[in-house]
Amino acid sequence: MRKTTTRGARLLGLGHFQPERVLTNDEISTMVETSDEWIRARTGIRERRVVGPDDNVLSMAVAAARMAMHDAQVTAVDLVVLASTTSTHRSPNTAGRIVAELGLDGAAAIDVNTACSGFEYALGIAEQAVRVGNANTALVVASEALSTFTDWTDRTTCVLTADGAGAVAVGVSDEPQISPVVWGTVPGLTDSVRIEGNPQRFSQDGRHVLRWALTEAAPVAHRVLEAAGVTISDIDVFAFHQANLRIIEPLAKALGVTPEQTVLRDVEESGNTSAASVPLALSKAWHRGDLVRGSQVLLFGFGGGFAYAGQVAQLPE
């Protein structure tokens, strides 16, 4: 057996894509009994993006991946991991189609479906592959078209769902800049977030999800920090799953986040994009110039399954 050398993985670049179509709270109020005030008070969401006739999980994923590759200034990739719970492709998988669309010569292709924690699961797989030498450069992409699985007569869910994609390029580092992933599931909540039925529609038990987020998410986040060998004070940016501002803000408070630290709140203008929400929010802030190069970021996703995952990563220098 060939002896492997110890090495780490790092973020090289970030990318994102959102459809042009903006869906406001006022527009939703014409479909179901609600209002802009009601939606903002319970979710913090002002507007969201939804796919048009030319958008889908694949097209958004490719656009975000291209942006991440350009940001990283890489042209060769040997692993693509795609996180999505709304892709309609079974075989070939969507990651394989991304490989073909981008003209990546023989890259390995993996699809991951753990819903809202999908990006963190996919990044964990890519980090391990790079660290042990199975890949030198990887693309981690999360793309969701939740609006296509939305029941627009259900006020409890239609105000949340949105579409978009985010991506990161991952490469080799002499010193680890992406920590080991902490991941798992909560068996008692397996059916609390679902896409099922005929036709398939998104639904959730909001009370159980909220209860877990408010009582159990912070201890899991502390496990992520412990695995990374850092403390809350070492984190510059908190990139939580953009499920609901009424979850993000209490979680930040429970962790003791200070005003000097950044908590991403992209849910206000992008809605809940499931697996895409963390890389989408992070890339948007990165490309706006809101984030400092080399900052330490806590990535943390949770939701359907009921699965959770997180790691600490350093932004590109």
Secondary structure, DSSP 4 states (H G I P E B T S, - for coil): -PPPPP-EEEEEEEEEE--S-EEEHHHHTTTSS--HHHHHHHH---EEE---TT--HHHHHHHHHHHHHHHHT----SEEEEE-SS----SS-HHHHHHHHHT-TT-EEEEE--GGGHHHHHHHHHHHHHHHTS-SEEEEEEEEEGGGG--TT-HHHHTTB-EEEEEEEEEEESS--BPPPEEEE-GGGTTSEEEETTTTEEEE-HHHHHHHHHHTHHHHHHHHHHHHT--GGG-SEEEE--S-HHHHHHHHHHHT--TTSEE--THHHH-B-GGGHHHHHHHHHHHHT-S-TT-EEEEEEEEGGGEEEEEEEEPP-
